Amino acid sequence: MSKKQKVIVKISVGLNIALIALVAWGYMRINFVKEQILVTEVQTNLVELEGLISNQVAHHWSEPNLVTVELGDVLNGIWLGITSGGQLGTLSKRDKNILSKLYNKLSYFPHDELYKFADLTEEDKVNYEELQKKLREVGLGLNMQVSVGFNNFISQAAELVEKIEVPLQ
């Protein structure tokens, strides 16, 4: 092999290593984005929802729309996680199934929609109070240590899906 060919091979190997590193770095960033969306837009909002329900119970449901707005945020976060994870190809079929079931079950609760506030009946308030207990049972509550790992969150979401019974009472 001539010197010229050896130099070309070395340059080619170097470029291939750089390309592999770039692809790996991009893949890690995509996974990070998926995890951040689900942790910040869903897990954190579920914890806030639990806290808001608890607060409303303590204050005799003086501002029920705080709860319905937060549930709307949770639903939007789940939808964002499902669609972005699906488009990026980083969400497994199992994870997508769990998140879809969670979205469907939480959709049964009254929640605000664009330009329309939900009115809560006494039955709705009881259902929300039951949801608050279930959120705490799976480890998604205020003043609790909440793990921010994606796999832990998916486990909590799967457990929550099993605990929520629909249609609501």
Number of C-alpha atoms within 10 A of each C-alpha: 5 7 8 8 10 11 11 12 12 11 12 12 12 12 12 12 12 12 12 12 12 12 12 12 11 12 14 12 12 17 17 13 17 22 21 17 19 26 21 14 20 25 26 19 21 25 21 19 28 25 20 22 24 20 17 18 16 10 11 11 18 11 12 20 19 17 27 24 18 20 24 21 19 27 23 15 23 22 18 17 25 24 14 17 22 15 10 14 13 19 19 11 11 11 18 19 14 21 23 17 17 20 19 14 18 21 15 12 21 22 23 19 11 6 5 8 14 15 12 18 10 9 11 15 20 15 17 23 17 13 21 21 17 20 24 16 14 17 18 28 23 18 8 10 9 16 14 15 12 17 12 12 21 19 14 19 23 19 18 23 21 14 14 17 13 13 8 14 8
